[in-house]
Every structure is written in C-alpha cells, then in structure tokens.
Amino acid sequence: MSEGSKGSSLAFGQVVIGPPGSGKTTYCHGMQEFMSRIGRKVTVVNLDPANEAMPYQCSVDIAELITLPDVMENLKLGPNGGLIYCMEYLEANFDWLQEKLAAFRGHYYLFDCPGQVELYTHHHALKNVFAQLAKWNFRLAAVHLVDSHYCTDPGKFISVLCTSLSTMLHVELPHVNVLSKMDLIEQYGKLAFNLDYYTEVLDLSYLVDHLASDPFFRNYRRLNEKLVEVIEDYSLVSFVPLNVQDKESMRQVMQAVDKANGYSFGDQEHRSLEALMSAAVGADFHFASTLAVQERYVQSQDKAVAEEVMDL
C-alpha cells in the first residue's frame, strides 16, 4: 500500500463510529467472532487512544503511537481536547498506520474508533484518515452505532436523527446506521410507536405531535418541525437493529455493510455462513432475536391495552 495505487489489491473493512457507550468495542468483538466463524480473516484496528480494556484480539493499536492519558498529562488538555489532538497526531503520522496495516494484507479490517461525536460531525482529522485509507485502496463503510434506548424518548430520537444525518454528510463514506443493544430495549421503557417506525424513520410528523403532548416541548414545536423537515428532505437516515448476541441479527448487519462497501465473499464463506445459520443454537446465541423482541413488545402493549379496556 502506498500513496496512489502502488498496492493495487483492494482491502475491505468497516469504520465503527458512534457516541460514547453505544457499543462500538462490543460490536467489534462480536463481529470479529462472527466473521471468523464463517472463515473471513479479520483484523481489528483500535483507533481509540482512550480504549484500554479491549475484549477482542487487537492486531493494530494506536496506543503504540499515542495514548490519551499521556496527552492529557503532558499537554494539560481535557479528554475532548486530548482526543482531538490524538486524531490530529494520527493524521500527521500516516506512515505509522500504513506500515502496521501492510502486515495484514488480504484481511478484512474493523476500525474501532473513538466515541467523540465532534470527530464525526465537523472535525476533519478522522475524515482525512478515512480519505487516506481510500487512497490506499481500502473500500470502507461507516457503521454508526446508536443506543436503542434513545427510541424511548422522542426528543432524544430527533437529536439522534440529526446527529446521524450530520455524520453521514461529513464522513463521506457508504453508511450503515445501527440501533445497538436491541436485546435490552424492553428494559428502557415504553415506546410510543412500533420498532419499525424507528428503524425505517417513517412519517416523523407523528413524532412531533407526540412531543407536543409534553408541556416543555410544546414551546419548541416549530423548531422540532423544522428539524424533522431537514431529516425528511435528505431522506438518508434509516437504521438496522442489532442484538450483538443474536447470530441472525449479526448476519443482517454484516450483509448490509457488505452491500455498502461492495464486499463479495466466495463460495466457501457462503457455505460456512449457511452452516452457521442452520446449526443448532449454541450457548453463545441463546438470546431472543430482534424480531422476537419486537413481537413480544407489541404483544405486551396489546395486553396492557386489553387490561385497561377490561378495567373500564
């Protein structure tokens, strides 16, 4: 790999981005295990200088170049300023990254990125890193993780939609938005609409109307209407639900990303995937599927409505 097309062979991968606590590192661990089971050679690259406890097998670690605690101590910066400095330092040291990645040619790459939203909405350091990788013949898709608990709060969900749209426009990569931690959504509280309303980002006027029932948000109805108009005018944002411990959910996300970055696997991997999906459910995959979660959620809502009617 070099500037231009010196290494003409293509490399494929994902840059895993999203706010803090959205499950990026857990996703990288789960996707590494899932892809390894179907025979895909996977290399995980940690680009988060604040990531110290990594559950996955890390092949390239930015900590060998720079760490956030060192930057904060030596330059007297806070965590946000420190992360931005680390990304600018990485941008200034492309040769280090190029040398490290060259050792894993022929592999599929997972880039575990920092959890600072500014890096994906308006700062240019990581965007320039992704652009340099493209010059090295990397075909990347951005996997933007968002915690599914935001679905339980209409106001926060509109904020998530705005952040997702801003990230898509700024990063300039094929993009897959993912609602993570779907196995926990029942614990977060009652949803105003069915899950497909949130994943497909259907008519958002209903969301604005629902917000207007809150006295606080009623004062900001016009603002919310304009934000929703921007989201719907672009018509770019939708989500793939993910339960990282459910193999069917992992397969759906993997196929969405493969379609986005143009990765095409061979017959052997296809047979391995078929075998994995048809195998008896093992200890690693005994959680309910995302669809089952949705069905149970709808059923519980119907039951609650029926009980209210009986009480009347």
C-alpha positions in Angstrom: 0.0 0.0 0.0 1.3 3.5 -0.8 0.1 6.9 -2.0 -1.9 6.2 -5.1 -2.2 2.7 -6.5 1.1 1.0 -5.7 -0.7 -1.8 -3.9 -3.4 -2.4 -6.4 -5.3 -5.1 -4.5 -8.4 -3.9 -2.7 -8.9 -4.1 1.0 -12.4 -4.0 2.6 -13.5 -3.0 6.1 -15.7 -1.1 8.5 -15.0 2.1 10.5 -17.1 1.6 13.6 -18.2 5.1 14.9 -20.7 6.5 17.3 -21.2 8.3 20.6 -19.7 7.0 23.9 -21.3 3.9 25.3 -23.1 2.9 22.1 -21.3 -0.4 22.0 -18.6 0.1 19.4 -16.0 -2.1 21.1 -18.5 -4.8 21.9 -19.6 -4.7 18.2 -16.1 -5.1 17.0 -15.6 -8.1 19.3 -18.9 -9.7 18.2 -18.3 -9.1 14.5 -14.7 -10.4 14.7 -16.0 -13.7 16.3 -18.9 -13.9 13.8 -16.8 -13.4 10.7 -14.1 -15.7 12.0 -16.7 -18.5 12.3 -17.5 -18.2 8.6 -13.9 -18.2 7.5 -13.2 -14.5 7.0 -9.8 -13.3 8.1 -10.4 -10.3 10.3 -8.0 -7.7 11.7 -9.3 -5.3 14.4 -7.6 -1.9 14.4 -8.0 0.1 17.6 -8.0 3.8 16.8 -9.4 4.9 20.2 -6.4 6.2 22.3 -8.7 6.0 25.4 -9.5 2.4 24.9 -7.6 0.4 27.5 -9.7 -2.8 28.0 -10.2 -4.4 24.7 -12.1 -7.8 24.7 -11.2 -8.5 21.1 -7.9 -9.7 19.6 -6.3 -6.4 18.6 -3.8 -6.5 15.8 -3.0 -2.8 15.4 -3.3 -0.5 18.5 -3.0 3.3 18.4 -1.6 3.1 21.9 1.7 2.1 20.3 1.7 5.6 18.8 -0.1 7.8 21.3 -2.4 7.5 24.3 -5.0 9.9 25.7 -3.6 9.8 29.3 -0.2 10.9 28.1 -1.6 13.7 26.1 -3.8 15.0 28.9 -0.9 14.9 31.4 1.8 16.4 29.2 -0.2 19.0 27.3 -2.7 19.7 30.1 -5.7 19.0 27.9 -9.1 17.7 28.9 -10.5 14.4 27.5 -12.2 16.1 24.5 -9.3 18.2 23.5 -6.9 15.3 24.1 -8.9 13.1 21.8 -8.8 15.7 19.0 -5.1 16.1 19.5 -4.6 12.3 19.2 -6.5 12.1 16.0 -4.5 15.1 14.5 -1.4 13.3 15.6 -2.5 10.1 13.8 -3.2 12.2 10.7 0.3 13.5 10.9 1.7 10.0 11.2 0.1 8.2 8.2 3.4 6.3 7.7 3.0 4.5 11.0 -0.6 3.4 10.2 0.5 2.4 6.7 3.3 0.2 8.0 1.1 -1.5 10.6 -1.8 -2.3 8.1 0.6 -3.6 5.5 1.3 -6.7 7.7 -2.3 -7.8 7.3 -2.9 -7.7 3.6 -5.8 -9.9 2.4 -7.6 -9.4 5.7 -11.0 -7.7 6.4 -10.5 -4.7 8.7 -12.6 -3.5 11.6 -11.5 0.0 12.8 -12.7 0.7 16.4 -12.9 4.5 16.5 -13.2 7.0 19.4 -16.5 7.9 21.0 -16.4 11.6 20.5 -19.3 13.0 18.3 -17.4 16.1 17.2 -14.9 13.9 15.4 -17.6 12.7 13.0 -19.8 15.8 12.7 -17.4 18.7 12.0 -13.7 18.0 12.8 -11.6 16.8 9.9 -8.8 14.7 11.3 -10.6 11.3 11.2 -12.3 12.2 7.9 -8.9 12.8 6.5 -7.7 9.4 7.9 -10.6 7.7 6.2 -9.8 9.5 2.9 -6.2 8.4 3.1 -7.2 4.8 3.6 -9.3 5.2 0.4 -6.2 6.3 -1.4 -4.6 3.1 -0.2 -7.4 1.1 -1.9 -9.4 0.5 1.2 -13.1 0.1 0.5 -14.7 1.2 3.7 -18.2 1.5 5.1 -19.0 3.6 8.2 -21.0 1.7 10.8 -22.6 4.3 13.0 -23.9 2.8 16.3 -26.7 4.4 18.3 -28.0 3.1 21.6 -31.6 1.9 21.1 -32.7 3.4 24.4 -33.0 6.8 22.6 -36.1 5.4 20.9 -37.9 5.7 24.2 -37.6 9.5 24.2 -39.0 11.2 21.1 -36.9 14.4 21.8 -33.7 12.4 22.0 -34.6 10.4 19.0 -34.9 13.5 16.9 -31.4 14.6 18.2 -30.1 11.2 17.2 -31.5 11.6 13.7 -29.9 15.0 13.3 -26.5 13.6 14.6 -26.7 10.6 12.3 -27.5 12.8 9.2 -24.7 15.2 10.1 -22.3 12.3 10.4 -23.3 10.8 7.1 -22.8 14.0 5.3 -19.4 14.8 7.0 -17.7 11.4 6.9 -18.5 10.9 3.2 -18.4 7.1 3.3 -21.1 4.4 2.5 -23.0 4.4 5.7 -25.0 1.9 7.8 -26.8 3.3 10.9 -27.3 0.7 13.6 -29.6 0.6 16.6 -27.5 -1.3 19.1 -28.4 -3.1 22.3 -31.8 -4.3 21.0 -31.8 -7.1 23.5 -32.2 -4.5 26.2 -34.8 -2.3 24.7 -37.6 -3.8 26.8 -35.8 -2.5 29.9 -35.6 1.1 28.7 -39.4 1.8 28.9 -42.4 2.0 26.7 -42.1 3.1 23.0 -44.6 5.5 21.5 -44.6 3.5 18.2 -43.6 0.1 16.9 -39.9 -0.6 16.3 -40.2 -0.4 12.5 -41.3 3.2 12.9 -37.9 4.0 14.3 -35.7 1.7 12.1 -37.4 2.9 8.9 -37.7 6.5 10.1 -41.3 6.7 8.9 -43.5 9.9 8.9 -41.9 12.0 11.6 -44.9 14.3 11.9 -46.3 11.8 14.3 -43.2 12.1 16.5 -43.6 15.9 16.5 -47.3 15.5 17.5 -46.3 13.1 20.3 -43.7 15.6 21.6 -46.3 18.4 21.6 -48.2 16.5 24.4 -45.3 17.4 26.7 -45.7 21.0 28.1 -41.9 21.6 27.8 -41.6 20.5 24.1 -44.9 22.2 23.2 -43.0 25.5 23.2 -40.5 24.2 20.7 -42.9 22.7 18.2 -41.8 24.9 15.4 -38.2 24.1 16.0 -38.9 20.4 16.0 -41.0 20.7 12.8 -38.0 22.4 11.0 -35.5 19.8 12.3 -37.8 17.0 11.1 -38.2 18.7 7.7 -34.4 18.7 7.2 -34.2 15.0 8.1 -37.0 14.1 5.7 -35.8 16.3 2.9 -32.5 14.4 2.8 -34.3 11.1 3.2 -31.0 9.3 4.1 -31.3 8.1 7.6 -32.6 4.6 8.5 -31.4 2.0 11.0 -30.6 -1.7 11.1 -31.5 -3.2 14.6 -28.7 -5.1 16.3 -28.5 -7.6 19.1 -24.8 -8.5 19.1 -25.5 -11.8 20.8 -28.0 -13.0 18.1 -26.5 -14.5 15.0 -29.4 -13.7 12.7 -29.1 -10.0 13.8 -25.4 -10.1 13.2 -25.9 -11.6 9.7 -28.3 -8.9 8.7 -25.9 -6.1 9.8 -22.9 -7.9 8.1 -24.9 -8.2 4.8 -25.9 -4.5 5.0 -22.3 -3.5 5.4 -21.1 -5.8 2.7 -23.6 -4.3 0.3 -22.5 -0.8 1.3 -18.7 -1.3 0.8 -19.0 -3.7 -2.1 -17.5 -6.8 -0.4 -18.4 -10.0 -2.2 -17.5 -13.3 -0.4 -16.7 -16.6 -2.1 -18.5 -19.9 -2.2 -16.6 -21.3 0.8 -17.6 -18.4 3.1 -21.2 -18.7 1.8 -21.3 -22.4 2.7 -19.8 -21.6 6.2 -22.4 -18.9 6.7 -25.2 -21.3 5.7 -23.8 -23.9 8.1 -23.6 -21.4 10.9 -27.1 -20.1 10.4 -28.6 -23.6 10.2 -26.7 -25.0 13.2 -28.5 -25.7 16.5 -28.5 -22.6 18.7 -25.4 -22.8 21.0 -24.5 -21.2 24.3 -23.2 -18.1 22.5 -26.5 -17.4 20.7 -29.3 -18.3 23.1 -30.8 -14.8 23.3 -34.1 -13.9 21.6 -33.8 -12.5 18.1 -34.6 -8.9 17.4 -37.8 -9.8 15.7 -38.9 -11.8 18.7 -38.2 -8.8 20.9 -40.4 -6.7 18.7 -43.2 -9.2 18.7 -43.1 -9.6 22.4 -43.1 -5.8 22.8 -46.2 -5.4 20.6 -47.9 -8.3 22.4 -47.2 -6.7 25.8 -48.6 -3.4 24.5 -51.7 -5.1 23.3 -52.1 -6.9 26.6 -51.8 -3.7 28.5 -54.5 -2.0 26.3 -56.8 -5.0 26.8 -56.4 -4.8 30.5 -57.2 -1.1 30.5 -60.4 -1.8 28.5 -61.4 -4.5 30.9 -60.9 -2.1 33.8 -63.3 0.3 32.2 
